[in-house]
Amino acid sequence: MRDDTRMGARTPLPPDLVGATFLVSDPAAATASEKRLRGRDLDGSVWGTRAPAGATSLPARALRYSLRMPADAYFSHATAALLWGIPLPPFTMRDARLDISVTAPSRAPHARGIRGH
C-alpha cells in the first residue's frame, strides 16, 4: 500500500472549512492537525485565521481581518469606500493596508497589513 502522506498528498480539511475563511479556534478547525492548518494551500497572514491561499482581494482581506477585529472597530477611509464600491483616485490604491478605526478612548489597532485610526 502506498503512503500518500510521504508523497506530498495533503490531509483533507473538514468539509465546513474547504474554501472558507475561518478562525483557527473554530470548532471545525479543531478536527484538523496543526500541521494541516499550516499547509501551503492556506494563508495565515492574519494571526489566528486561515483562508484559501491566493485570496488577496480587498474583500477577502477584509473578511479575514474582520474575524478577529475588536467589537468597537470598523473599516474606514479608503477601505470602507472601496468595500462600498465608491470609486477612488488611483493614488489611493498604492497602500494595500486595511484602514481600521476605533472610537475614543480605544487605541488604534496595530498589526501587519492594517493602518489603525
N, CA, C and O of each residue as an XYZ file, in Angstrom:
468
protein
N       0.845     -1.180      0.000
C       0.000      0.000      0.000
C       0.882      1.232      0.000
O       1.899      1.270      0.692
N       0.508      2.222     -0.756
C       1.275      3.449     -0.907
C       0.985      4.407      0.235
O      -0.163      4.550      0.657
N       2.044      5.075      0.745
C       1.884      6.077      1.806
C       1.801      7.453      1.157
O       2.830      8.068      0.877
N       0.574      7.947      0.913
C       0.385      9.240      0.242
C       0.912     10.409      1.041
O       1.286     11.424      0.454
N       0.958     10.305      2.364
C       1.405     11.456      3.149
C       2.882     11.730      2.909
O       3.313     12.881      2.982
N       3.673     10.685      2.622
C       5.084     10.917      2.341
C       5.288     11.428      0.932
O       6.338     11.999      0.638
N       4.338     11.243      0.069
C       4.477     11.668     -1.318
C       3.900     13.068     -1.537
O       3.778     13.511     -2.679
N       3.547     13.763     -0.467
C       3.113     15.139     -0.580
C       1.615     15.363     -0.603
O       1.172     16.508     -0.702
N       0.826     14.317     -0.515
C      -0.629     14.500     -0.507
C      -1.048     15.142      0.806
O      -0.525     14.797      1.866
N      -1.982     16.067      0.739
C      -2.455     16.754      1.938
C      -3.615     15.992      2.561
O      -4.432     15.385      1.869
N      -3.663     16.042      3.873
C      -4.826     15.555      4.576
C      -5.957     16.522      4.255
O      -5.764     17.733      4.363
N      -7.110     16.040      3.870
C      -8.191     16.975      3.522
C      -8.671     17.757      4.740
O      -8.648     17.268      5.870
N      -9.105     18.983      4.473
C      -9.720     19.800      5.521
C     -11.125     19.278      5.785
O     -11.720     18.631      4.922
N     -11.660     19.554      6.970
C     -13.070     19.220      7.206
C     -13.944     19.932      6.163
O     -13.620     21.052      5.769
N     -15.012     19.330      5.718
C     -15.844     19.917      4.660
C     -16.284     21.356      4.933
O     -16.373     22.158      4.003
N     -16.561     21.696      6.200
C     -17.002     23.058      6.528
C     -15.927     24.103      6.270
O     -16.242     25.288      6.163
N     -14.667     23.695      6.168
C     -13.566     24.643      6.031
C     -13.021     24.756      4.615
O     -12.248     25.668      4.322
N     -13.411     23.848      3.740
C     -12.892     23.868      2.376
C     -13.324     25.153      1.681
O     -14.517     25.426      1.551
N     -12.344     25.941      1.234
C     -12.613     27.192      0.535
C     -13.097     28.317      1.423
O     -13.487     29.372      0.923
N     -13.082     28.113      2.737
C     -13.623     29.108      3.668
C     -12.507     29.896      4.342
O     -11.352     29.472      4.374
N     -12.875     31.036      4.871
C     -12.018     31.821      5.754
C     -12.512     31.539      7.160
O     -13.709     31.638      7.433
N     -11.595     31.186      8.058
C     -12.024     30.758      9.389
C     -10.984     31.078     10.446
O      -9.814     31.318     10.150
N     -11.448     31.074     11.691
C     -10.560     31.216     12.839
C      -9.968     29.859     13.173
O     -10.654     28.840     13.091
N      -8.717     29.845     13.545
C      -8.076     28.601     13.948
C      -8.772     28.030     15.180
O      -8.754     26.818     15.397
N      -9.379     28.890     15.981
C     -10.072     28.453     17.190
C     -11.492     27.942     16.930
O     -12.157     27.496     17.866
N     -11.974     27.995     15.678
C     -13.304     27.470     15.364
C     -13.368     25.980     15.672
O     -12.388     25.266     15.459
N     -14.503     25.497     16.169
C     -14.617     24.063     16.475
C     -14.301     23.163     15.281
O     -13.689     22.109     15.453
N     -14.701     23.557     14.090
C     -14.418     22.721     12.914
C     -12.919     22.614     12.665
O     -12.444     21.579     12.197
N     -12.170     23.664     12.970
C     -10.720     23.643     12.765
C     -10.024     22.731     13.766
O      -8.917     22.261     13.505
N     -10.648     22.478     14.890
C     -10.045     21.620     15.918
C      -9.884     20.191     15.425
O      -9.085     19.437     15.979
N     -10.626     19.807     14.398
C     -10.504     18.444     13.876
C      -9.328     18.300     12.915
O      -8.963     17.183     12.548
N      -8.734     19.417     12.504
C      -7.561     19.381     11.625
C      -6.300     19.522     12.472
O      -6.306     20.209     13.494
N      -5.236     18.879     12.051
C      -3.986     18.959     12.809
C      -3.347     20.341     12.648
O      -3.639     21.067     11.697
N      -2.476     20.689     13.587
C      -1.755     21.964     13.493
C      -0.936     22.003     12.210
O      -0.854     23.038     11.548
N      -0.338     20.882     11.868
C       0.453     20.813     10.636
C      -0.427     21.083      9.426
O      -0.012     21.789      8.507
N      -1.634     20.535      9.411
C      -2.538     20.749      8.280
C      -2.933     22.208      8.168
O      -3.065     22.733      7.062
N      -3.125     22.872      9.308
C      -3.511     24.286      9.296
C      -2.364     25.191      8.870
O      -2.581     26.371      8.592
N      -1.148     24.656      8.815
C      -0.003     25.421      8.323
C       0.308     25.091      6.870
O       1.344     25.511      6.355
N      -0.557     24.357      6.205
C      -0.332     23.937      4.821
C      -0.209     25.117      3.872
O      -0.747     26.195      4.127
N       0.498     24.902      2.783
C       0.719     25.956      1.781
C      -0.549     26.404      1.083
O      -0.590     27.492      0.509
N      -1.577     25.585      1.123
C      -2.829     25.959      0.466
C      -3.673     26.891      1.331
O      -4.751     27.316      0.916
N      -3.183     27.212      2.540
C      -3.902     28.115      3.443
C      -3.032     29.328      3.753
O      -1.823     29.206      3.952
N      -3.655     30.485      3.791
C      -2.965     31.733      4.111
C      -3.203     32.055      5.580
O      -4.346     32.170      6.022
N      -2.132     32.196      6.321
C      -2.222     32.539      7.738
C      -1.647     33.910      8.019
O      -1.114     34.140      9.105
N      -1.741     34.830      7.066
C      -1.112     36.143      7.232
C      -1.779     37.002      8.306
O      -1.155     37.936      8.808
N      -3.004     36.717      8.663
C      -3.659     37.406      9.776
C      -3.685     36.424     10.935
O      -4.281     35.351     10.837
N      -3.041     36.793     12.023
C      -2.873     35.897     13.163
C      -4.206     35.289     13.584
O      -5.210     35.988     13.725
N      -4.193     33.978     13.779
C      -5.364     33.268     14.277
C      -6.408     32.937     13.230
O      -7.466     32.401     13.560
N      -6.124     33.251     11.960
C      -7.087     32.961     10.903
C      -6.424     32.145      9.797
O      -5.199     32.097      9.692
N      -7.237     31.519      8.992
C      -6.778     30.843      7.788
C      -7.772     31.144      6.682
O      -8.974     31.275      6.916
N      -7.242     31.251      5.471
C      -8.059     31.485      4.282
C      -7.401     30.749      3.131
O      -6.223     30.403      3.215
N      -8.135     30.504      2.059
C      -7.502     29.866      0.908
C      -6.326     30.714      0.423
O      -6.441     31.934      0.312
N      -5.210     30.073      0.138
C      -4.050     30.800     -0.374
C      -4.431     31.499     -1.668
O      -5.158     30.944     -2.492
N      -3.950     32.689     -1.841
C      -4.239     33.446     -3.051
C      -5.457     34.337     -2.936
O      -5.752     35.087     -3.866
N      -6.172     34.279     -1.826
C      -7.337     35.149     -1.627
C      -6.825     36.512     -1.159
O      -6.790     36.794      0.038
N      -6.429     37.347     -2.114
C      -5.786     38.610     -1.767
C      -6.595     39.848     -2.139
O      -6.109     40.969     -1.987
N      -7.808     39.664     -2.619
C      -8.625     40.824     -2.968
C      -8.960     41.604     -1.689
O      -8.869     41.067     -0.585
N      -9.340     42.851     -1.848
C      -9.700     43.665     -0.695
C     -10.825     43.018      0.123
O     -10.693     42.923      1.343
N     -11.923     42.569     -0.492
C     -12.967     41.921      0.315
C     -12.468     40.674      1.051
O     -12.872     40.422      2.186
N     -11.596     39.896      0.412
C     -11.068     38.693      1.068
C     -10.191     39.062      2.257
O     -10.274     38.428      3.310
N      -9.350     40.085      2.097
C      -8.500     40.514      3.205
C      -9.322     41.127      4.330
O      -9.019     40.923      5.506
N     -10.363     41.879      3.972
C     -11.229     42.487      4.983
C     -11.976     41.404      5.766
O     -12.100     41.497      6.987
N     -12.466     40.394      5.077
C     -13.154     39.298      5.754
C     -12.207     38.620      6.738
O     -12.580     38.348      7.880
N     -10.985     38.350      6.294
C     -10.006     37.673      7.145
C      -9.750     38.484      8.410
O      -9.732     37.925      9.507
N      -9.553     39.791      8.273
C      -9.285     40.605      9.457
C     -10.538     40.767     10.318
O     -10.435     40.846     11.542
N     -11.710     40.819      9.699
C     -12.946     41.039     10.464
C     -13.213     39.911     11.454
O     -13.892     40.121     12.459
N     -12.695     38.735     11.189
C     -12.902     37.609     12.100
C     -12.274     37.846     13.464
O     -12.718     37.275     14.460
N     -11.245     38.682     13.518
C     -10.594     38.925     14.804
C     -10.579     40.409     15.182
O      -9.881     40.813     16.112
N     -11.340     41.198     14.466
C     -11.404     42.627     14.730
C     -12.174     42.881     16.030
O     -13.203     42.250     16.272
N     -11.680     43.801     16.868
C     -12.406     44.130     18.102
C     -13.827     44.618     17.791
O     -14.081     45.163     16.717
N     -14.726     44.422     18.720
C     -16.138     44.782     18.517
C     -16.331     46.275     18.280
O     -17.285     46.675     17.614
N     -15.431     47.111     18.820
C     -15.594     48.554     18.656
C     -14.812     49.096     17.461
O     -14.677     50.311     17.319
N     -14.298     48.223     16.606
C     -13.532     48.649     15.431
C     -14.384     48.523     14.177
O     -15.350     47.761     14.134
N     -14.004     49.286     13.160
C     -14.739     49.242     11.894
C     -13.818     49.651     10.755
O     -12.818     50.337     10.966
N     -14.166     49.222      9.540
C     -13.407     49.613      8.355
C     -13.721     51.065      8.054
O     -14.868     51.499      8.159
N     -12.687     51.817      7.676
C     -12.866     53.248      7.442
C     -12.008     53.713      6.263
O     -11.316     52.920      5.623
N     -12.072     54.987      6.002
C     -11.258     55.649      4.988
C     -11.396     54.942      3.633
O     -12.499     54.565      3.239
N     -10.281     54.765      2.924
C     -10.318     54.176      1.585
C     -10.850     52.746      1.612
O     -11.544     52.332      0.684
N     -10.538     51.991      2.656
C     -11.024     50.608      2.739
C     -12.543     50.572      2.711
O     -13.135     49.804      1.952
N     -13.171     51.392      3.526
C     -14.638     51.410      3.571
C     -15.212     51.851      2.222
O     -16.175     51.263      1.730
N     -14.622     52.878      1.634
C     -15.120     53.363      0.346
C     -15.036     52.266     -0.718
O     -15.981     52.057     -1.478
N     -13.910     51.575     -0.766
C     -13.739     50.519     -1.768
C     -14.675     49.350     -1.510
O     -15.200     48.763     -2.457
N     -14.895     48.998     -0.247
C     -15.827     47.906      0.058
C     -17.250     48.264     -0.355
O     -18.034     47.383     -0.709
N     -17.586     49.549     -0.312
C     -18.919     50.002     -0.724
C     -18.995     50.248     -2.228
O     -20.058     50.581     -2.752
N     -17.853     50.083     -2.932
C     -17.854     50.275     -4.382
C     -17.760     51.726     -4.809
O     -18.080     52.054     -5.952
N     -17.334     52.590     -3.926
C     -17.183     54.011     -4.259
C     -15.888     54.187     -5.038
O     -14.831     53.785     -4.551
N     -15.932     54.770     -6.221
C     -14.702     54.952     -6.997
C     -13.769     55.959     -6.318
O     -14.207     56.998     -5.825
N     -12.503     55.635     -6.304
C     -11.484     56.497     -5.705
C     -10.367     56.733     -6.708
O     -10.184     55.934     -7.627
N      -9.620     57.813     -6.548
C      -8.498     58.061     -7.457
C      -7.440     56.957     -7.322
O      -7.295     56.365     -6.252
N      -6.709     56.683     -8.393
C      -5.733     55.590     -8.385
C      -4.675     55.688     -7.280
O      -4.202     54.658     -6.799
N      -4.297     56.891     -6.872
C      -3.235     57.001     -5.867
C      -3.647     56.383     -4.527
O      -2.787     56.038     -3.717
N      -4.935     56.244     -4.292
C      -5.376     55.644     -3.026
C      -5.100     54.139     -2.983
O      -5.145     53.528     -1.915
N      -4.817     53.547     -4.134
C      -4.559     52.103     -4.205
C      -3.099     51.764     -3.931
O      -2.754     50.585     -3.856
N      -2.241     52.749     -3.779
C      -0.813     52.484     -3.585
C      -0.524     51.759     -2.280
O       0.419     50.973     -2.201
N      -1.315     52.013     -1.277
C      -1.115     51.391      0.027
C      -2.180     50.324      0.206
O      -3.370     50.630      0.285
N      -1.747     49.067      0.270
C      -2.696     47.945      0.326
C      -3.196     47.660      1.739
O      -4.016     46.761      1.927
N      -2.720     48.407      2.733
C      -3.161     48.137      4.105
C      -4.651     48.442      4.265
O      -5.197     49.311      3.585
N      -5.292     47.715      5.173
C      -6.691     47.953      5.513
C      -6.766     49.093      6.517
O      -5.987     49.125      7.469
N      -7.684     50.025      6.322
C      -7.913     51.103      7.283
C      -8.927     50.627      8.304
O     -10.055     50.280      7.957
N      -8.515     50.610      9.585
C      -9.369     50.183     10.685
C      -9.418     51.320     11.693
O      -8.377     51.809     12.133
N     -10.625     51.744     12.063
C     -10.794     52.817     13.031
C     -11.508     52.320     14.275
O     -12.241     51.331     14.239
N     -11.283     53.022     15.372
C     -11.991     52.787     16.626
C     -12.380     54.146     17.182
O     -11.795     55.166     16.818
N     -13.356     54.155     18.055
C     -13.745     55.405     18.689
C     -12.992     55.560     20.003
O     -12.615     54.576     20.638
N     -12.780     56.801     20.396
C     -12.096     57.082     21.660
C     -12.949     56.539     22.794
O     -14.176     56.572     22.695
N     -12.374     56.061     23.821
C     -10.962     56.117     24.194
C     -10.162     54.904     23.759
O      -9.027     54.737     24.205
N     -10.711     54.048     22.901
C      -9.959     52.877     22.439
C      -8.722     53.311     21.670
O      -8.694     54.380     21.060
N      -7.710     52.473     21.708
C      -6.477     52.749     20.979
C      -6.577     52.164     19.585
O      -7.174     51.107     19.384
N      -5.989     52.857     18.629
C      -5.981     52.378     17.247
C      -5.273     51.030     17.182
O      -4.238     50.842     17.822
N      -5.819     50.093     16.416
C      -5.173     48.781     16.307
C      -3.868     48.873     15.528
O      -3.712     49.724     14.652
N      -2.946     47.998     15.855
C      -1.663     47.925     15.164
C      -1.384     46.471     14.834
O      -1.325     45.628     15.729
N      -1.212     46.176     13.567
C      -0.854     44.829     13.118
C      -0.374     44.946     11.681
O      -0.664     45.922     10.988
N       0.357     43.942     11.251
C       0.831     43.918      9.879
C      -0.377     43.921      8.940
O      -1.333     43.174      9.145
N      -0.326     44.754      7.927
C      -1.374     44.783      6.917
C      -2.539     45.709      7.206
O      -3.478     45.793      6.415
N      -2.486     46.415      8.348
C      -3.559     47.374      8.638
C      -2.965     48.723      9.005
O      -1.804     48.830      9.401
N      -3.784     49.737      8.865
C      -3.431     51.085      9.299
C      -4.529     51.483     10.283
O      -5.691     51.637      9.906
N      -4.142     51.646     11.548
C      -5.117     51.977     12.584
C      -5.375     53.473     12.690
O      -4.469     54.290     12.525
N      -6.623     53.813     12.967
C      -7.026     55.215     13.134
C      -7.853     55.328     14.408
O      -8.304     56.419     14.757
